[in-house]
Amino acid sequence: MFNRVQPKSFCYLVLVCFFLNGQLAFAEEVKEKSFFKKFEEKFISSNIAISEYIDGIAENIDNFIVYKKYQRKNETSIRVENISSSSEGQTVENVTHLNINLKLPNVEDYFQLKFTTYDQNEERGSRKRYAQPLVREQNFGAALGLFRNLGAVKTSFQPRIDLQDPLKVSHSLSFSSTSDMTTYEVNPKIEFFANPDKGTGVFLGMNLSFFLNDTYTLNLINEGEYEEKRNLFSTTIGTSLVQSITKNSFFAYSVFTFSNSRPAYHLHGYSFSVSWNHLLYKKILDYQVVPHLDFSQDSSFKGIAGIALGVSLNF
């Protein structure tokens, strides 16, 4: 009798153990999720509190200068960027930047001023949006921006003072437009500039985007720049296929070629890259991972593999 009951009792015991173990595992999982949820809520609420504090400071500065209460919401932001990159045969580079986008609505409306810690014209190249994360030169200054729309053409004239020793003054006059059709978009741009580093010059861009479907967008990039100081004309021609994964993430598969006119117009290099971009929290945290393979005349067109990681935190 005992021998017949023992296996059943043992089975019941095993089932009870499995049940209790499952309950404990479930409890641990719930506990971990609860901890992560609390951390996430604390992270977001802290970011919002810091952002509101920064906006309040900017609002007080704006009211003090112009003596007027504005109706528009202050959109001052601070962006902390950390960019790490590594390539074959080179040391790992890690750069952290603090970029301040100071918004003073009254001052901007009255004096037509814009304040940033970097030159926004440095971002005009399309390759910088689809390939390696952009490492900006820290550049404090103020720009006097005059913006007008001439029909469908956006015009911008921006004299800029860089707060360096000695002071640097640059100018930019640009004309751009966007022809937004149902299945494609055309973005022509021409910009005349003058700055101490490049002298006078002109930037030309004719970029096209084809919306293949809800998932894929094909971008064709054709850009060139002439700088008088070095008598150099350089071009960037390429294509980038953007694959939307979710509303907050996408892949970009890019191929770019680079040419210049020194000593004669020739192919200087080309690059293949796959960029993963993910917005973790809207207007708060995002990152970009870019493995790439570069072929350059400087390395006798030997392929050099590398990877770049960019993480940005916004307040």
Phi, psi and omega per residue, in radians:
M1 nan -0.788 -3.117
F2 -1.127 -0.677 -3.117
N3 -1.181 -0.520 3.127
R4 -1.324 -0.585 -3.087
V5 -1.378 -0.542 -3.018
Q6 -1.036 -0.793 3.113
P7 -1.066 -0.694 3.120
K8 -1.105 -0.765 3.135
S9 -1.086 -0.696 3.130
F10 -1.116 -0.723 3.110
C11 -1.098 -0.760 3.105
Y12 -1.056 -0.699 -3.130
L13 -1.128 -0.734 3.114
V14 -1.107 -0.766 3.132
L15 -1.088 -0.729 3.110
V16 -1.089 -0.733 3.131
C17 -1.101 -0.775 3.103
F18 -1.060 -0.740 -3.140
F19 -1.087 -0.833 -3.136
L20 -1.126 -0.691 3.123
N21 -1.114 -0.709 3.096
G22 -1.113 -0.711 3.116
Q23 -1.125 -0.710 3.116
L24 -1.134 -0.747 3.119
A25 -1.097 -0.736 3.114
F26 -1.097 -0.714 3.130
A27 -1.116 -0.706 3.115
E28 -1.140 -0.709 3.131
E29 -1.113 -0.761 3.103
V30 -1.086 -0.692 3.140
K31 -1.119 -0.749 3.125
E32 -1.124 -0.755 3.118
K33 -1.104 -0.701 3.127
S34 -1.113 -0.720 3.115
F35 -1.116 -0.791 3.133
F36 -1.101 -0.707 3.139
K37 -1.108 -0.741 3.118
K38 -1.139 -0.715 3.113
F39 -1.098 -0.740 3.140
E40 -1.096 -0.803 3.131
E41 -1.107 -0.715 3.122
K42 -1.137 -0.715 3.135
F43 -1.088 -0.812 -3.116
I44 -1.184 -0.774 -3.132
S45 -1.134 -0.647 3.101
S46 -1.152 -0.716 3.119
N47 -1.103 -0.737 3.125
I48 -1.116 -0.727 -3.140
A49 -1.104 -0.752 3.115
I50 -1.137 -0.729 3.129
S51 -1.075 -0.765 3.126
E52 -1.137 -0.629 3.103
Y53 -1.139 -0.749 3.113
I54 -1.127 -0.761 3.106
D55 -1.067 -0.656 3.125
G56 -1.120 -0.722 3.096
I57 -1.097 -0.801 3.133
A58 -1.097 -0.660 3.118
E59 -1.114 -0.730 3.120
N60 -1.132 -0.700 3.096
I61 -1.103 -0.771 -3.118
D62 -1.091 -0.799 3.137
N63 -1.154 -0.605 -3.138
F64 -1.169 -0.674 -3.085
I65 -1.315 -0.752 -2.995
V66 -1.819 -0.231 -3.131
Y67 1.008 0.798 -3.101
K68 -2.650 2.396 3.104
K69 -1.522 2.112 -3.103
Y70 -1.572 2.795 -3.122
Q71 -1.630 -0.511 -3.110
R72 -1.271 2.551 3.090
K73 -1.239 2.375 3.099
N74 -1.258 2.247 -3.074
E75 -2.047 0.592 3.055
T76 -1.060 2.405 -3.120
S77 -2.461 2.658 3.043
I78 -2.145 2.278 -3.104
R79 -2.113 2.100 3.084
V80 -1.780 2.082 -3.092
E81 -2.048 2.338 3.015
N82 -2.140 2.114 -3.093
I83 -2.129 2.108 3.089
S84 -2.018 2.373 -3.130
S85 -2.470 2.562 3.134
S86 -2.511 2.343 3.094
S87 -2.332 2.745 -3.137
E88 -1.001 2.314 3.077
G89 1.346 0.099 -3.128
Q90 -2.218 2.740 3.114
T91 -1.327 2.728 3.102
V92 -1.252 2.281 3.122
E93 -1.885 2.400 3.104
N94 -2.376 2.097 -3.070
V95 -2.239 2.341 3.075
T96 -2.078 2.285 -3.127
H97 -2.152 2.531 3.004
L98 -1.979 1.915 -3.100
N99 -1.890 2.121 -3.115
I100 -1.848 2.106 3.067
N101 -1.875 1.509 -3.050
L102 -1.387 2.131 3.125
K103 -1.956 2.060 3.060
L104 -2.149 1.546 -3.021
P105 -0.927 -0.772 -3.141
N106 -1.154 -0.805 3.134
V107 -1.102 -0.733 3.139
E108 -1.120 -0.725 3.133
D109 -1.205 -0.657 -3.055
Y110 -1.397 -0.812 -3.088
F111 -1.808 -0.110 -3.058
Q112 0.982 0.886 -3.120
L113 -1.909 2.628 2.994
K114 -2.310 2.423 -3.121
F115 -2.082 2.226 3.046
T116 -2.552 2.915 3.104
T117 -1.685 0.042 3.126
Y118 -2.568 2.836 3.135
D119 -1.419 1.982 -3.074
Q120 -1.162 -0.351 3.115
N121 -1.191 -0.299 3.103
E122 -1.145 -0.314 -3.058
E123 -1.641 0.135 -2.972
R124 -1.238 -0.436 -3.110
G125 -1.214 2.377 -3.108
S126 -1.206 -0.561 -3.106
R127 -1.024 -0.553 -3.102
K128 -1.225 -0.293 3.124
R129 -1.570 -0.390 -3.039
Y130 -1.976 -0.298 -3.085
A131 -1.886 -2.344 -3.065
Q132 -1.103 2.579 3.066
P133 -0.992 2.465 -3.069
L134 -1.396 2.179 3.041
V135 -1.704 1.900 -3.095
R136 -1.518 2.561 2.995
E137 -1.353 2.241 3.139
Q138 -1.113 2.112 -2.911
N139 -2.582 1.619 -3.116
F140 -1.402 2.433 3.120
G141 3.112 -3.092 3.112
A142 -2.357 2.480 -3.132
A143 -2.110 2.413 3.038
L144 -1.628 1.865 -3.028
G145 -1.809 2.157 3.048
L146 -1.978 1.990 -3.040
F147 -2.106 2.310 3.115
R148 -2.509 2.607 3.025
N149 -1.853 2.066 3.073
L150 -1.775 1.486 -3.017
G151 1.206 -2.111 3.131
A152 -1.590 0.028 -3.091
V153 -1.761 2.200 3.074
K154 -1.593 2.195 3.123
T155 -1.971 2.558 -3.118
S156 -2.568 2.234 3.030
F157 -2.116 2.100 -3.020
Q158 -2.343 1.619 2.883
P159 -1.228 2.493 -3.078
R160 -2.417 2.424 3.060
I161 -1.947 2.134 3.076
D162 -1.641 2.192 -3.087
L163 -1.403 1.364 3.124
Q164 -2.238 3.069 3.091
D165 -2.060 1.824 0.050
P166 -1.420 2.951 3.107
L167 -1.091 2.510 3.096
K168 -2.075 2.435 3.134
V169 -2.107 2.311 3.101
S170 -2.332 2.780 -3.128
H171 -2.343 2.598 3.127
S172 -2.551 2.245 3.057
L173 -2.188 2.020 -3.052
S174 -2.229 2.628 3.058
F175 -2.262 2.191 -3.128
S176 -2.481 2.782 -3.136
S177 -2.669 2.792 3.090
T178 -2.348 2.084 3.072
S179 -1.780 1.759 -3.021
D180 -1.724 1.799 3.091
M181 -1.709 -3.093 -3.102
T182 -1.205 -0.762 -3.038
T183 -1.942 -0.087 3.135
Y184 -2.682 2.927 -3.117
E185 -2.485 2.392 3.132
V186 -2.040 2.283 -3.096
N187 -2.207 1.471 3.047
P188 -1.454 2.570 3.117
K189 -2.671 2.457 3.003
I190 -2.357 2.343 -3.099
E191 -2.394 2.226 3.036
F192 -1.757 2.314 -3.082
F193 -2.430 2.803 3.053
A194 -2.578 2.157 3.099
N195 -2.604 2.838 -3.068
P196 -1.120 -0.472 -3.065
D197 -1.414 -0.728 -3.068
K198 -1.878 -0.173 -3.020
G199 1.331 -2.621 3.066
T200 -1.495 2.731 -3.140
G201 -3.056 -3.117 -3.132
V202 -2.500 2.457 3.086
F203 -2.014 2.317 3.142
L204 -2.177 2.392 3.111
G205 -2.490 2.361 3.032
M206 -2.387 1.627 -3.059
N207 -1.923 2.475 -3.140
L208 -2.194 2.486 3.078
S209 -2.209 2.213 3.114
F210 -1.942 2.113 3.141
F211 -1.525 1.645 -3.046
L212 -1.190 -0.750 3.053
N213 -2.849 -2.882 -3.112
D214 -1.212 -0.287 -3.068
T215 -1.793 -0.700 -2.990
Y216 -1.974 2.427 3.028
T217 -2.301 2.253 3.137
L218 -1.808 2.124 3.139
N219 -1.909 2.247 3.057
L220 -1.909 2.155 -3.037
I221 -1.968 2.266 3.104
N222 -2.485 1.768 -3.047
E223 -2.348 2.573 3.108
G224 -2.546 2.689 -3.127
E225 -2.523 2.345 3.052
Y226 -2.017 2.279 3.077
E227 -2.125 2.239 -3.002
E228 -1.259 -0.585 -3.025
K229 -1.070 -0.695 3.119
R230 -1.821 0.057 -3.082
N231 0.873 0.889 -3.007
L232 -2.106 2.256 3.021
F233 -2.008 2.116 -3.113
S234 -2.179 2.581 -3.121
T235 -2.282 2.646 3.005
T236 -2.234 2.050 3.140
I237 -2.203 2.292 -3.110
G238 -2.999 -3.087 3.123
T239 -2.463 2.593 -3.139
S240 -2.447 2.165 3.088
L241 -1.761 2.009 -3.097
V242 -1.729 2.197 3.128
Q243 -1.985 1.953 3.116
S244 -1.342 2.199 3.101
I245 -1.667 -0.907 3.007
T246 -2.350 -3.109 3.121
K247 -1.208 -0.241 -3.112
N248 -2.041 0.149 -3.112
S249 -2.617 2.632 3.114
F250 -2.792 2.739 2.970
F251 -1.766 2.592 3.020
A252 -2.298 2.026 3.129
Y253 -1.753 1.990 -2.927
S254 -2.197 2.532 3.005
V255 -2.319 2.201 -3.124
F256 -2.283 2.529 2.995
T257 -2.093 2.549 -3.088
F258 -2.226 2.287 3.138
S259 -2.332 2.726 3.041
N260 -2.609 3.021 -3.000
S261 -1.795 0.284 -3.136
R262 -1.953 2.088 -0.066
P263 -1.386 -0.438 3.036
A264 -2.326 2.799 -3.073
Y265 -1.081 2.181 -3.064
H266 -2.743 2.899 3.066
L267 -1.324 2.138 -3.124
H268 -1.711 -0.434 3.133
G269 3.073 2.962 3.050
Y270 -2.594 2.800 -2.995
S271 -2.554 2.485 3.029
F272 -2.061 2.376 -3.131
S273 -2.632 2.691 3.007
V274 -2.206 2.092 -3.069
S275 -1.937 2.252 3.037
W276 -1.892 2.084 -3.117
N277 -2.068 2.279 -3.073
H278 -2.445 2.136 3.037
L279 -1.632 1.806 -3.089
L280 -1.264 -0.832 3.120
Y281 -2.342 2.171 -3.051
K282 -0.984 2.223 3.129
K283 1.081 0.297 -3.128
I284 -2.202 -1.096 -2.986
L285 -2.392 2.264 3.062
D286 -2.562 2.816 3.111
Y287 -2.559 2.848 -3.103
Q288 -2.490 2.268 3.082
V289 -2.073 2.198 -3.033
V290 -2.328 1.646 2.906
P291 -1.323 2.448 -3.069
H292 -2.576 2.760 3.088
L293 -2.270 2.033 -3.022
D294 -1.962 2.422 3.042
F295 -2.143 2.089 -3.051
S296 -2.282 2.639 3.068
Q297 -1.082 -0.554 -3.135
D298 -1.119 -0.459 3.119
S299 -1.902 0.422 -3.135
S300 0.992 0.591 3.109
F301 1.019 0.542 2.997
K302 -1.483 2.311 -3.101
G303 -1.141 2.244 3.110
I304 -2.091 2.000 -3.133
A305 -1.482 2.596 3.125
G306 -2.789 3.018 3.102
I307 -2.564 2.511 3.127
A308 -2.270 2.487 3.121
L309 -2.270 2.170 3.100
G310 -2.120 2.275 3.110
V311 -2.193 2.285 -3.093
S312 -2.211 2.328 3.088
L313 -2.097 2.176 -3.067
N314 -1.935 2.489 3.058
F315 -2.162 nan nan
